[in-house]
């Protein structure tokens, strides 16, 4: 049985920080996406996790924001907040 090619792709977390304005101001940026990005990046570094993290524009799930997407896993955390960080770090540690 051959090894999955996805094992060799470095994982990447994208945190949406997109700001939207009227008529639909609900968005990741107004929901704390930037704060989430900073705090999550800090935790990834302090836990020595091998995953890249970057700011993202719209992930096309504004109504569920803030959104965090892990690729290539395809895992998404919607309605994410600072309280979501332990769950995200736990997932990264246990699904390497």
C-alpha positions in Angstrom: 0.0 0.0 0.0 1.5 3.3 -1.0 1.7 6.4 1.3 -0.8 9.2 0.6 0.8 12.1 -1.3 -1.0 14.5 1.1 1.5 13.4 3.8 4.2 15.4 2.1 2.2 18.7 1.7 2.9 21.2 4.4 -0.3 22.1 6.1 -1.6 25.7 6.1 -4.1 27.5 8.2 -6.0 30.4 6.7 -7.8 32.8 9.0 -10.4 35.1 7.3 -10.1 38.7 8.2 -12.2 40.1 5.4 -14.2 43.2 6.2 -17.6 43.7 4.6 -19.8 46.7 4.8 -23.5 47.5 4.4 -25.9 46.0 3.4 -24.3 42.9 4.9 -21.8 43.9 7.6 -21.6 40.3 9.1 -18.1 39.2 8.4 -15.0 37.6 9.8 -13.2 40.9 10.1 -15.8 42.5 12.3 -16.1 39.2 14.3 -12.5 39.3 15.5 -10.7 37.5 12.7 -7.6 39.7 13.1 -7.3 39.0 16.8 -7.8 35.3 16.2 -5.1 35.3 13.6 -2.5 36.9 15.9 -3.4 34.7 18.9 -3.5 31.5 16.9 -0.1 32.3 15.2 1.4 32.8 18.7 0.0 29.4 19.9 1.2 27.6 16.8 4.7 29.0 17.3 4.8 28.3 21.1 3.7 24.7 20.5 6.3 24.2 17.7 3.7 23.0 15.2 4.7 22.5 11.6 1.9 24.4 10.0 1.9 27.7 8.1 -0.6 30.4 9.1 -1.8 33.3 7.0 -4.4 35.9 6.7 -7.0 35.2 4.2 -9.6 37.2 2.4 -13.1 35.8 2.0 -13.5 32.0 2.5 -17.1 32.4 1.2 -18.7 31.5 4.5 -19.3 35.1 5.9 -22.5 34.4 7.8 -20.6 31.7 9.8 -17.5 33.9 10.5 -14.9 34.2 11.7 -13.7 31.1 9.7 -10.5 29.2 10.0 -9.6 26.7 7.3 -6.9 24.0 7.4 -5.5 22.7 4.1 -5.0 20.2 2.7 -7.1 18.5 5.4 -10.2 20.5 4.5 -11.1 21.1 8.1 -13.0 24.3 8.8 -13.8 26.0 12.1 -16.7 28.4 11.8 -17.9 30.9 14.4 -14.3 30.7 15.6 -13.0 32.9 18.4 -10.2 33.0 20.9 -12.0 30.3 22.8 -11.6 28.0 19.7 -7.8 28.1 19.9 -7.3 25.1 22.2 -9.5 23.0 20.0 -7.6 24.0 16.9 -4.2 23.4 18.6 -5.5 20.0 19.8 -6.6 19.0 16.3 -3.2 20.0 14.9 -1.3 18.0 17.5 -3.4 14.9 17.2 -3.8 14.9 13.4 -0.3 15.5 12.2 
